[in-house]
Amino acid sequence: MCSVIYFPKFKRFMDDVVIVGGGIIGASTAYFLSKEGRKVRVFERDPTYKKASFPLSLGGFRRQFFQKENILLGKFAKEFIFQLPDLLKTKKNGKPTVSMVPNGYLLLFGPEHAEEQYEALKNHKACGAETKNVKAEELQNFFPWINSDGLETATFTDSKIEGWIDPHMFHAALKNKAIELGASFEKKDIKSIEEIKAETIVSAAGCWTKELLQDIPVVPQKHTVFRVKCPKHIPEMPLTGDLPSGVYWRPEGKEYLAGSPNSKFDAPDLEPEWNDFEELVWPALANRVPAFEELKLTGGWAGYYDCNKLDNNAIVGKHPKMKNVYLATGFTGRGLMQAPGIGRGLTELIMTGKYQTIDLSCFGLDRIFAKQKRTEPYVL
Ligand SMILES: Cc1cc2nc3c(=O)[nH]c(=O)nc-3n(C[C@H](O)[C@H](O)[C@H](O)COP(=O)(O)OP(=O)(O)OC[C@H]3O[C@@H](n4cnc5c(N)ncnc54)[C@H](O)[C@@H]3O)c2cc1C
């Protein structure tokens, strides 16, 4: 397929595919489309990715969701990440890696969330998610460092099918492979979709999507992550989400990262909400893991979730009011892990007019315009 399309009547050249936003969704989509022979140009306004969401994420990939599509996307993320050294090797780098830590996820539920999670487990089973479920009383048999007071139930995986990766390395591997397959990444700030002349346009502008597509209810939502040191090192600890408090944490080398349950819309900057540490995060950590009574704050940062204000769920598909515009956004804390499945799905949709592997139609734009919520619970 050629890179530009020539329309004699208008004496104008058109690009084949233009992707706006070179973050993790843009890079993944560029990779999958380039693999199919499409000629892709990616326009990214800040190639240092200073404020982009993906480098500020925790890198987690999980399949423990409520909705089947999110479970299946999580399963595909694992497959893709495990095959990544083969799939994304290039002439320059024959062995790309993403520093995977397959420690699993552990989600802890109080009585207020337990029933919903029992329903979710039916979907886990139907999708072959291989998650385990235990009553709170049994938790210490599996995770001796936990205080299960006030909990009702927990779900987890311990077979190296969930965990976390280095988001920078993941992005670099996708981008480098896309470039080897013919894609270009160019520095350009797109002010309006109308300025792009391409057969196919993909908006992958993350939490800034509304600047280009005003009818999409996705906005930046600031989330803070703290880095802490604890004398007790528990390297086998999974990424743990304590649903009653909303705090989540995981080991990071010899330290730990812990996310605040607090979030802010309309935040003027990305200064971490330092007060959250003493007020919310440390008390929750110490309550759930007694070893965390002794902690030292060593750092922190904040980043934006691409929050879909309608229902905290992805928005993916063709824009019904525009001839050639596709978009993928609104991942609300899970765009890194969904990037492989979304890149592949969008490519299927663009190339064949419908999804071929995971049916992602439920994330389409009709529900957005009809304001029909399809809420994915448990935003961590
Ligand atoms: C604290 C935190 C923790 C997280 N933890 C996880 C996790 O554990 N697992 C997980 O899966 N997800 C996690 N996420 C969410 C994840 O990071 C995002 O969902 C994901 O990065 C979204 O990818 P994206 O490519 O759409 O957006 P981004 O990564 O933000 O990339 C969008 C890019 O588009 C560019 N852009 C925007 N507008 C324009 C324009 N007009 N012209 C040119 N370029 C433009 C931006 O500069 C940016 O580089 C976390 C996020 C945060 C903040």
Ligand as a Chemical Component Dictionary entry (heavy atoms), coordinates in Angstrom:
data_LIG
# 
_chem_comp.id                   LIG 
_chem_comp.type                 NON-POLYMER 
_chem_comp.pdbx_formal_charge   0 
_chem_comp.three_letter_code    LIG 
# 
loop_
_chem_comp_atom.comp_id 
_chem_comp_atom.atom_id 
_chem_comp_atom.alt_atom_id 
_chem_comp_atom.type_symbol 
_chem_comp_atom.charge 
_chem_comp_atom.model_Cartn_x 
_chem_comp_atom.model_Cartn_y 
_chem_comp_atom.model_Cartn_z 
_chem_comp_atom.pdbx_ordinal 
LIG C1  C1  C 0 -0.977 7.313  38.003 1  
LIG C2  C2  C 0 -1.443 6.461  36.870 2  
LIG C3  C3  C 0 -1.413 5.080  37.002 3  
LIG C4  C4  C 0 -1.852 4.270  35.928 4  
LIG N1  N1  N 0 -1.713 2.921  36.043 5  
LIG C5  C5  C 0 -2.065 2.130  34.995 6  
LIG C6  C6  C 0 -1.848 0.724  35.049 7  
LIG O1  O1  O 0 -1.306 0.193  36.022 8  
LIG N2  N2  N 0 -2.232 -0.011 33.981 9  
LIG C7  C7  C 0 -2.809 0.542  32.878 10 
LIG O2  O2  O 0 -3.167 -0.185 31.961 11 
LIG N3  N3  N 0 -3.020 1.867  32.798 12 
LIG C8  C8  C 0 -2.654 2.682  33.818 13 
LIG N4  N4  N 0 -2.851 4.024  33.740 14 
LIG C9  C9  C 0 -3.631 4.574  32.613 15 
LIG C10 C10 C 0 -2.824 4.671  31.348 16 
LIG O3  O3  O 0 -1.606 5.328  31.599 17 
LIG C11 C11 C 0 -3.636 5.434  30.284 18 
LIG O4  O4  O 0 -4.945 4.902  30.199 19 
LIG C12 C12 C 0 -2.961 5.296  28.926 20 
LIG O5  O5  O 0 -1.656 5.806  28.992 21 
LIG C13 C13 C 0 -3.728 6.039  27.845 22 
LIG O6  O6  O 0 -2.960 5.949  26.682 23 
LIG P1  P1  P 0 -3.083 7.006  25.513 24 
LIG O7  O7  O 0 -2.090 6.640  24.488 25 
LIG O8  O8  O 0 -4.517 7.113  25.129 26 
LIG O9  O9  O 0 -2.737 8.396  26.209 27 
LIG P2  P2  P 0 -1.303 9.041  26.509 28 
LIG O10 O10 O 0 -0.386 8.035  27.046 29 
LIG O11 O11 O 0 -1.554 10.261 27.350 30 
LIG O12 O12 O 0 -0.833 9.521  25.075 31 
LIG C14 C14 C 0 -1.589 10.509 24.355 32 
LIG C15 C15 C 0 -0.594 11.333 23.542 33 
LIG O13 O13 O 0 -1.316 12.172 22.645 34 
LIG C16 C16 C 0 -0.620 13.391 22.505 35 
LIG N5  N5  N 0 -1.559 14.388 22.010 36 
LIG C17 C17 C 0 -2.710 14.774 22.609 37 
LIG N6  N6  N 0 -3.349 15.694 21.860 38 
LIG C18 C18 C 0 -2.560 15.892 20.769 39 
LIG C19 C19 C 0 -2.685 16.749 19.631 40 
LIG N7  N7  N 0 -3.734 17.561 19.477 41 
LIG N8  N8  N 0 -1.704 16.723 18.677 42 
LIG C20 C20 C 0 -0.620 15.898 18.833 43 
LIG N9  N9  N 0 -0.469 15.073 19.901 44 
LIG C21 C21 C 0 -1.427 15.075 20.853 45 
LIG C22 C22 C 0 -0.114 13.669 23.906 46 
LIG O14 O14 O 0 0.984  14.569 23.892 47 
LIG C23 C23 C 0 0.265  12.265 24.389 48 
LIG O15 O15 O 0 1.620  11.975 24.194 49 
LIG C24 C24 C 0 -2.383 4.867  34.752 50 
LIG C25 C25 C 0 -2.395 6.251  34.629 51 
LIG C26 C26 C 0 -1.915 7.054  35.662 52 
LIG C27 C27 C 0 -1.908 8.533  35.488 53 
# 
loop_
_chem_comp_bond.comp_id 
_chem_comp_bond.atom_id_1 
_chem_comp_bond.atom_id_2 
_chem_comp_bond.value_order 
_chem_comp_bond.pdbx_ordinal 
LIG C1  C2  SING 1  
LIG C2  C3  SING 2  
LIG C2  C26 DOUB 3  
LIG C3  C4  DOUB 4  
LIG C4  N1  SING 5  
LIG C4  C24 SING 6  
LIG N1  C5  DOUB 7  
LIG C5  C6  SING 8  
LIG C5  C8  SING 9  
LIG C6  O1  DOUB 10 
LIG C6  N2  SING 11 
LIG N2  C7  SING 12 
LIG C7  O2  DOUB 13 
LIG C7  N3  SING 14 
LIG N3  C8  DOUB 15 
LIG C8  N4  SING 16 
LIG N4  C9  SING 17 
LIG N4  C24 SING 18 
LIG C9  C10 SING 19 
LIG C10 O3  SING 20 
LIG C10 C11 SING 21 
LIG C11 O4  SING 22 
LIG C11 C12 SING 23 
LIG C12 O5  SING 24 
LIG C12 C13 SING 25 
LIG C13 O6  SING 26 
LIG O6  P1  SING 27 
LIG P1  O7  DOUB 28 
LIG P1  O8  SING 29 
LIG P1  O9  SING 30 
LIG O9  P2  SING 31 
LIG P2  O10 DOUB 32 
LIG P2  O11 SING 33 
LIG P2  O12 SING 34 
LIG O12 C14 SING 35 
LIG C14 C15 SING 36 
LIG C15 O13 SING 37 
LIG C15 C23 SING 38 
LIG O13 C16 SING 39 
LIG C16 N5  SING 40 
LIG C16 C22 SING 41 
LIG N5  C17 SING 42 
LIG N5  C21 SING 43 
LIG C17 N6  DOUB 44 
LIG N6  C18 SING 45 
LIG C18 C19 SING 46 
LIG C18 C21 DOUB 47 
LIG C19 N7  SING 48 
LIG C19 N8  DOUB 49 
LIG N8  C20 SING 50 
LIG C20 N9  DOUB 51 
LIG N9  C21 SING 52 
LIG C22 O14 SING 53 
LIG C22 C23 SING 54 
LIG C23 O15 SING 55 
LIG C24 C25 DOUB 56 
LIG C25 C26 SING 57 
LIG C26 C27 SING 58 
# 
